[in-house]
């Protein structure tokens, strides 16, 4: 039996602990498409997989402020080195 796109995306997220953005780049899809597939469609298709993926999404959601802050810090450190 072939897997649906939401299942493929969900499995990829789980195996690689990736973000929606990273997953979208790998599959050449928009972030919106990936988000809808793994948060809404997957829930109806494969609920146990959805629950596992939701843990990753929740973790990434909590970490995004830290990641953004770190990226900004690096950006300004690089600018300081140049100037």
N, CA, C and O atoms as a printed pandas DataFrame, in Angstrom:
     atom_number atom_name residue_name chain_id  residue_number  x_coord  y_coord  z_coord
0              1         N          UNK        A               1    0.844   -1.188    0.000
1              2        CA          UNK        A               1    0.000    0.000    0.000
2              3         C          UNK        A               1    0.888    1.249    0.000
3              4         O          UNK        A               1    1.843    1.336    0.772
4              5         N          UNK        A               2    0.573    2.197   -0.853
5              6        CA          UNK        A               2    1.367    3.419   -0.913
6              7         C          UNK        A               2    0.920    4.383    0.173
7              8         O          UNK        A               2   -0.249    4.431    0.554
8              9         N          UNK        A               3    1.883    5.143    0.656
9             10        CA          UNK        A               3    1.584    6.113    1.695
10            11         C          UNK        A               3    1.156    7.433    1.067
11            12         O          UNK        A               3    1.572    7.786   -0.037
12            13         N          UNK        A               4    0.321    8.142    1.794
13            14        CA          UNK        A               4   -0.119    9.456    1.330
14            15         C          UNK        A               4    0.969   10.483    1.624
15            16         O          UNK        A               4    1.874   10.233    2.421
16            17         N          UNK        A               5    0.874   11.634    0.978
17            18        CA          UNK        A               5    1.866   12.687    1.195
18            19         C          UNK        A               5    1.951   13.106    2.668
19            20         O          UNK        A               5    3.061   13.266    3.176
20            21         N          UNK        A               6    0.832   13.291    3.374
21            22        CA          UNK        A               6    0.945   13.639    4.794
22            23         C          UNK        A               6    1.713   12.593    5.604
23            24         O          UNK        A               6    2.460   12.947    6.517
24            25         N          UNK        A               7    1.539   11.321    5.281
25            26        CA          UNK        A               7    2.268   10.269    5.997
26            27         C          UNK        A               7    3.762   10.320    5.667
27            28         O          UNK        A               7    4.603   10.147    6.549
28            29         N          UNK        A               8    4.081   10.555    4.411
29            30        CA          UNK        A               8    5.487   10.652    4.008
30            31         C          UNK        A               8    6.149   11.832    4.716
31            32         O          UNK        A               8    7.256   11.705    5.239
32            33         N          UNK        A               9    5.473   12.974    4.732
33            34        CA          UNK        A               9    6.016   14.158    5.390
34            35         C          UNK        A               9    6.139   13.929    6.901
35            36         O          UNK        A               9    7.133   14.317    7.514
36            37         N          UNK        A              10    5.130   13.303    7.489
37            38        CA          UNK        A              10    5.162   13.017    8.924
38            39         C          UNK        A              10    6.312   12.094    9.291
39            40         O          UNK        A              10    7.009   12.327   10.279
40            41         N          UNK        A              11    6.513   11.049    8.498
41            42        CA          UNK        A              11    7.627   10.134    8.753
42            43         C          UNK        A              11    8.969   10.840    8.614
43            44         O          UNK        A              11    9.886   10.599    9.400
44            45         N          UNK        A              12    9.084   11.715    7.611
45            46        CA          UNK        A              12   10.331   12.456    7.420
46            47         C          UNK        A              12   10.612   13.352    8.632
47            48         O          UNK        A              12   11.735   13.401    9.135
48            49         N          UNK        A              13    9.575   14.056    9.089
49            50        CA          UNK        A              13    9.734   14.913   10.267
50            51         C          UNK        A              13   10.206   14.113   11.481
51            52         O          UNK        A              13   11.093   14.544   12.217
52            53         N          UNK        A              14    9.603   12.955   11.675
53            54        CA          UNK        A              14    9.973   12.110   12.817
54            55         C          UNK        A              14   11.399   11.586   12.709
55            56         O          UNK        A              14   12.167   11.661   13.668
56            57         N          UNK        A              15   11.749   11.058   11.548
57            58        CA          UNK        A              15   13.065   10.443   11.373
58            59         C          UNK        A              15   14.196   11.456   11.477
59            60         O          UNK        A              15   15.274   11.141   11.981
60            61         N          UNK        A              16   13.950   12.674   10.998
61            62        CA          UNK        A              16   15.014   13.675   10.944
62            63         C          UNK        A              16   14.888   14.764   12.000
63            64         O          UNK        A              16   15.746   15.642   12.089
64            65         N          UNK        A              17   13.836   14.717   12.794
65            66        CA          UNK        A              17   13.574   15.757   13.796
66            67         C          UNK        A              17   13.695   17.141   13.167
67            68         O          UNK        A              17   14.262   18.058   13.761
68            69         N          UNK        A              18   13.157   17.277   11.968
69            70        CA          UNK        A              18   13.302   18.514   11.221
70            71         C          UNK        A              18   12.160   19.482   11.498
71            72         O          UNK        A              18   11.157   19.129   12.117
72            73         N          UNK        A              19   12.335   20.689   11.033
73            74        CA          UNK        A              19   11.290   21.708   11.151
74            75         C          UNK        A              19   10.410   21.660    9.906
75            76         O          UNK        A              19   10.737   20.991    8.925
76            77         N          UNK        A              20    9.310   22.365    9.959
77            78        CA          UNK        A              20    8.430   22.441    8.794
78            79         C          UNK        A              20    9.169   23.088    7.630
79            80         O          UNK        A              20    9.036   22.649    6.488
80            81         N          UNK        A              21    9.943   24.127    7.913
81            82        CA          UNK        A              21   10.698   24.821    6.872
82            83         C          UNK        A              21   11.693   23.878    6.194
83            84         O          UNK        A              21   11.785   23.846    4.967
84            85         N          UNK        A              22   12.436   23.114    6.992
85            86        CA          UNK        A              22   13.417   22.179    6.431
86            87         C          UNK        A              22   12.724   21.099    5.590
87            88         O          UNK        A              22   13.195   20.744    4.510
88            89         N          UNK        A              23   11.622   20.594    6.092
89            90        CA          UNK        A              23   10.875   19.562    5.378
90            91         C          UNK        A              23   10.341   20.106    4.057
91            92         O          UNK        A              23   10.402   19.427    3.032
92            93         N          UNK        A              24    9.821   21.319    4.081
93            94        CA          UNK        A              24    9.298   21.938    2.863
94            95         C          UNK        A              24   10.395   22.084    1.812
95            96         O          UNK        A              24   10.148   21.863    0.626
96            97         N          UNK        A              25   11.597   22.453    2.233
97            98        CA          UNK        A              25   12.706   22.596    1.286
98            99         C          UNK        A              25   13.075   21.257    0.663
99           100         O          UNK        A              25   13.309   21.180   -0.543
100          101         N          UNK        A              26   13.128   20.204    1.467
101          102        CA          UNK        A              26   13.501   18.888    0.968
102          103         C          UNK        A              26   12.508   18.387   -0.077
103          104         O          UNK        A              26   12.907   17.810   -1.088
104          105         N          UNK        A              27   11.218   18.604    0.163
105          106        CA          UNK        A              27   10.183   18.088   -0.725
106          107         C          UNK        A              27    9.712   19.107   -1.763
107          108         O          UNK        A              27    8.786   18.838   -2.528
108          109         N          UNK        A              28   10.351   20.275   -1.786
109          110        CA          UNK        A              28    9.987   21.352   -2.725
110          111         C          UNK        A              28    8.502   21.705   -2.632
111          112         O          UNK        A              28    7.806   21.812   -3.642
112          113         N          UNK        A              29    8.045   21.881   -1.411
113          114        CA          UNK        A              29    6.669   22.281   -1.140
114          115         C          UNK        A              29    6.686   23.575   -0.346
115          116         O          UNK        A              29    7.724   23.967    0.187
116          117         N          UNK        A              30    5.551   24.233   -0.266
117          118        CA          UNK        A              30    5.482   25.430    0.568
118          119         C          UNK        A              30    5.349   25.025    2.037
119          120         O          UNK        A              30    4.908   23.921    2.358
120          121         N          UNK        A              31    5.741   25.940    2.913
121          122        CA          UNK        A              31    5.617   25.678    4.347
122          123         C          UNK        A              31    4.153   25.462    4.720
123          124         O          UNK        A              31    3.832   24.629    5.568
124          125         N          UNK        A              32    3.276   26.219    4.081
125          126        CA          UNK        A              32    1.838   26.093    4.365
126          127         C          UNK        A              32    1.323   24.702    4.024
127          128         O          UNK        A              32    0.549   24.116    4.780
128          129         N          UNK        A              33    1.753   24.181    2.888
129          130        CA          UNK        A              33    1.314   22.848    2.470
130          131         C          UNK        A              33    1.786   21.795    3.464
131          132         O          UNK        A              33    1.016   20.924    3.871
132          133         N          UNK        A              34    3.050   21.880    3.852
133          134        CA          UNK        A              34    3.593   20.906    4.808
134          135         C          UNK        A              34    2.847   21.023    6.129
135          136         O          UNK        A              34    2.472   20.012    6.722
136          137         N          UNK        A              35    2.630   22.244    6.590
137          138        CA          UNK        A              35    1.955   22.445    7.872
138          139         C          UNK        A              35    0.540   21.876    7.848
139          140         O          UNK        A              35    0.135   21.191    8.787
140          141         N          UNK        A              36   -0.202   22.147    6.807
141          142        CA          UNK        A              36   -1.572   21.625    6.699
142          143         C          UNK        A              36   -1.562   20.101    6.619
143          144         O          UNK        A              36   -2.378   19.436    7.255
144          145         N          UNK        A              37   -0.637   19.553    5.835
145          146        CA          UNK        A              37   -0.554   18.096    5.696
146          147         C          UNK        A              37   -0.284   17.416    7.033
147          148         O          UNK        A              37   -0.951   16.436    7.365
148          149         N          UNK        A              38    0.678   17.915    7.806
149          150        CA          UNK        A              38    1.060   17.210    9.034
150          151         C          UNK        A              38    0.214   17.594   10.248
151          152         O          UNK        A              38    0.202   16.871   11.244
152          153         N          UNK        A              39   -0.489   18.718   10.175
153          154        CA          UNK        A              39   -1.281   19.101   11.341
154          155         C          UNK        A              39   -2.774   18.835   11.185
155          156         O          UNK        A              39   -3.474   18.667   12.183
156          157         N          UNK        A              40   -3.274   18.795    9.953
157          158        CA          UNK        A              40   -4.709   18.579    9.761
158          159         C          UNK        A              40   -5.004   17.274    9.027
159          160         O          UNK        A              40   -5.765   16.440    9.517
160          161         N          UNK        A              41   -4.408   17.104    7.868
161          162        CA          UNK        A              41   -4.703   15.914    7.064
162          163         C          UNK        A              41   -4.187   14.639    7.715
163          164         O          UNK        A              41   -4.861   13.609    7.698
164          165         N          UNK        A              42   -2.990   14.711    8.289
165          166        CA          UNK        A              42   -2.399   13.524    8.918
166          167         C          UNK        A              42   -3.258   13.038   10.080
167          168         O          UNK        A              42   -3.369   11.835   10.318
168          169         N          UNK        A              43   -3.855   13.964   10.791
169          170        CA          UNK        A              43   -4.708   13.627   11.935
170          171         C          UNK        A              43   -5.852   12.701   11.512
171          172         O          UNK        A              43   -6.230   11.797   12.257
172          173         N          UNK        A              44   -6.399   12.931   10.313
173          174        CA          UNK        A              44   -7.516   12.126    9.817
174          175         C          UNK        A              44   -7.053   10.802    9.194
175          176         O          UNK        A              44   -7.788    9.815    9.193
176          177         N          UNK        A              45   -5.827   10.799    8.667
177          178        CA          UNK        A              45   -5.321    9.629    7.946
178          179         C          UNK        A              45   -4.653    8.613    8.871
179          180         O          UNK        A              45   -4.913    7.413    8.787
180          181         N          UNK        A              46   -3.781    9.117    9.762
181          182        CA          UNK        A              46   -2.983    8.237   10.616
182          183         C          UNK        A              46   -2.794    8.925   11.966
183          184         O          UNK        A              46   -1.787    9.594   12.194
184          185         N          UNK        A              47   -3.764    8.756   12.851
185          186        CA          UNK        A              47   -3.762    9.471   14.127
186          187         C          UNK        A              47   -2.547    9.148   15.009
187          188         O          UNK        A              47   -1.986   10.070   15.601
188          189         N          UNK        A              48   -2.118    7.895   15.124
189          190        CA          UNK        A              48   -0.930    7.611   15.947
190          191         C          UNK        A              48    0.327    8.335   15.435
191          192         O          UNK        A              48    1.116    8.845   16.231
192          193         N          UNK        A              49    0.508    8.377   14.126
193          194        CA          UNK        A              49    1.641    9.108   13.554
194          195         C          UNK        A              49    1.498   10.600   13.832
195          196         O          UNK        A              49    2.478   11.272   14.152
196          197         N          UNK        A              50    0.287   11.113   13.710
197          198        CA          UNK        A              50    0.025   12.522   14.000
198          199         C          UNK        A              50    0.452   12.883   15.421
199          200         O          UNK        A              50    1.055   13.933   15.640
200          201         N          UNK        A              51    0.142   12.022   16.379
201          202        CA          UNK        A              51    0.510   12.304   17.774
202          203         C          UNK        A              51    2.024   12.408   17.952
203          204         O          UNK        A              51    2.504   13.249   18.712
204          205         N          UNK        A              52    2.770   11.563   17.260
205          206        CA          UNK        A              52    4.233   11.608   17.336
206          207         C          UNK        A              52    4.776   12.879   16.668
207          208         O          UNK        A              52    5.675   13.535   17.193
208          209         N          UNK        A              53    4.220   13.204   15.522
209          210        CA          UNK        A              53    4.659   14.403   14.796
210          211         C          UNK        A              53    4.323   15.650   15.605
211          212         O          UNK        A              53    5.098   16.607   15.624
212          213         N          UNK        A              54    3.185   15.645   16.265
213          214        CA          UNK        A              54    2.762   16.795   17.068
214          215         C          UNK        A              54    3.782   17.111   18.164
215          216         O          UNK        A              54    3.994   18.277   18.495
216          217         N          UNK        A              55    4.405   16.092   18.718
217          218        CA          UNK        A              55    5.439   16.315   19.736
218          219         C          UNK        A              55    6.607   17.107   19.151
219          220         O          UNK        A              55    7.127   18.021   19.791
220          221         N          UNK        A              56    7.010   16.756   17.948
221          222        CA          UNK        A              56    8.110   17.457   17.273
222          223         C          UNK        A              56    7.693   18.899   16.967
223          224         O          UNK        A              56    8.462   19.834   17.191
224          225         N          UNK        A              57    6.478   19.069   16.457
225          226        CA          UNK        A              57    5.998   20.414   16.126
226          227         C          UNK        A              57    5.911   21.289   17.373
227          228         O          UNK        A              57    6.285   22.461   17.337
228          229         N          UNK        A              58    5.425   20.731   18.460
229          230        CA          UNK        A              58    5.325   21.489   19.709
230          231         C          UNK        A              58    6.705   21.886   20.224
231          232         O          UNK        A              58    6.900   23.009   20.690
232          233         N          UNK        A              59    7.657   20.967   20.139
233          234        CA          UNK        A              59    9.026   21.268   20.564
234          235         C          UNK        A              59    9.609   22.397   19.714
235          236         O          UNK        A              59   10.190   23.343   20.246
236          237         N          UNK        A              60    9.453   22.295   18.395
237          238        CA          UNK        A              60    9.971   23.325   17.496
238          239         C          UNK        A              60    9.314   24.674   17.765
239          240         O          UNK        A              60    9.970   25.713   17.684
240          241         N          UNK        A              61    8.029   24.662   18.083
241          242        CA          UNK        A              61    7.315   25.899   18.382
242          243         C          UNK        A              61    7.896   26.564   19.630
243          244         O          UNK        A              61    8.059   27.784   19.670
244          245         N          UNK        A              62    8.208   25.759   20.646
245          246        CA          UNK        A              62    8.784   26.300   21.881
246          247         C          UNK        A              62   10.201   26.828   21.667
247          248         O          UNK        A              62   10.610   27.794   22.311
248          249         N          UNK        A              63   10.939   26.201   20.772
249          250        CA          UNK        A              63   12.334   26.555   20.538
250          251         C          UNK        A              63   12.530   27.700   19.546
251          252         O          UNK        A              63   13.636   28.232   19.451
252          253         N          UNK        A              64   11.519   28.086   18.822
253          254        CA          UNK        A              64   11.723   29.037   17.729
254          255         C          UNK        A              64   12.232   30.396   18.185
255          256         O          UNK        A              64   13.011   31.024   17.469
256          257         N          UNK        A              65   11.814   30.864   19.349
257          258        CA          UNK        A              65   12.316   32.148   19.838
258          259         C          UNK        A              65   13.805   32.075   20.139
259          260         O          UNK        A              65   14.549   33.017   19.867
260          261         N          UNK        A              66   14.233   30.954   20.701
261          262        CA          UNK        A              66   15.655   30.780   20.996
262          263         C          UNK        A              66   16.468   30.728   19.712
263          264         O          UNK        A              66   17.533   31.340   19.619
264          265         N          UNK        A              67   15.963   29.996   18.720
265          266        CA          UNK        A              67   16.668   29.882   17.442
266          267         C          UNK        A              67   16.760   31.228   16.754
267          268         O          UNK        A              67   17.809   31.582   16.215
268          269         N          UNK        A              68   15.674   31.981   16.769
269          270        CA          UNK        A              68   15.662   33.298   16.143
270          271         C          UNK        A              68   16.608   34.254   16.845
271          272         O          UNK        A              68   17.313   35.026   16.195
272          273         N          UNK        A              69   16.625   34.207   18.165
273          274        CA          UNK        A              69   17.523   35.059   18.940
274          275         C          UNK        A              69   18.978   34.723   18.666
275          276         O          UNK        A              69   19.819   35.616   18.559
276          277         N          UNK        A              70   19.271   33.443   18.554
277          278        CA          UNK        A              70   20.631   33.006   18.271
278          279         C          UNK        A              70   21.060   33.449   16.874
279          280         O          UNK        A              70   22.188   33.901   16.680
280          281         N          UNK        A              71   20.163   33.319   15.909
281          282        CA          UNK        A              71   20.469   33.725   14.536
282          283         C          UNK        A              71   20.744   35.229   14.478
283          284         O          UNK        A              71   21.656   35.663   13.774
284          285         N          UNK        A              72   19.970   36.019   15.205
285          286        CA          UNK        A              72   20.184   37.463   15.239
286          287         C          UNK        A              72   21.524   37.790   15.888
287          288         O          UNK        A              72   22.246   38.674   15.427
288          289         N          UNK        A              73   21.846   37.085   16.942
289          290        CA          UNK        A              73   23.125   37.299   17.626
290          291         C          UNK        A              73   24.294   37.036   16.670
291          292         O          UNK        A              73   25.227   37.836   16.596
292          293         N          UNK        A              74   24.247   35.946   15.958
293          294        CA          UNK        A              74   25.295   35.589   15.003
294          295         C          UNK        A              74   25.397   36.651   13.904
295          296         O          UNK        A              74   26.494   37.052   13.514
296          297         N          UNK        A              75   24.253   37.095   13.418
297          298        CA          UNK        A              75   24.219   38.111   12.360
298          299         C          UNK        A              75   24.981   39.361   12.797
299          300         O          UNK        A              75   25.813   39.877   12.050
300          301         N          UNK        A              76   24.701   39.841   13.990
301          302        CA          UNK        A              76   25.326   41.069   14.437
302          303         C          UNK        A              76   26.784   40.867   14.827
303          304         O          UNK        A              76   27.578   41.801   14.716
304          305         N          UNK        A              77   27.154   39.687   15.276
305          306        CA          UNK        A              77   28.558   39.408   15.530
306          307         C          UNK        A              77   29.362   39.436   14.233
307          308         O          UNK        A              77   30.477   39.956   14.199
308          309         N          UNK        A              78   28.792   38.876   13.168
309          310        CA          UNK        A              78   29.460   38.897   11.867
310          311         C          UNK        A              78   29.591   40.328   11.346
311          312         O          UNK        A              78   30.630   40.691   10.795
312          313         N          UNK        A              79   28.553   41.138   11.514
313          314        CA          UNK        A              79   28.607   42.524   11.075
314          315         C          UNK        A              79   29.667   43.304   11.868
315          316         O          UNK        A              79   30.359   44.159   11.314
316          317         N          UNK        A              80   29.785   43.007   13.142
317          318        CA          UNK        A              80   30.766   43.671   14.002
318          319         C          UNK        A              80   32.187   43.322   13.561
319          320         O          UNK        A              80   33.071   44.179   13.565
320          321         N          UNK        A              81   32.404   42.043   13.175
321          322        CA          UNK        A              81   33.722   41.602   12.718
322          323         C          UNK        A              81   34.122   42.318   11.426
323          324         O          UNK        A              81   35.285   42.682   11.252
324          325         N          UNK        A              82   33.161   42.518   10.524
325          326        CA          UNK        A              82   33.442   43.161    9.240
326          327         C          UNK        A              82   33.740   44.648    9.415
327          328         O          UNK        A              82   34.618   45.196    8.748
328          329         N          UNK        A              83   33.013   45.286   10.304
329          330        CA          UNK        A              83   33.087   46.742   10.428
330          331         C          UNK        A              83   34.001   47.189   11.469
331          332         O          UNK        A              83   34.157   48.392   11.678
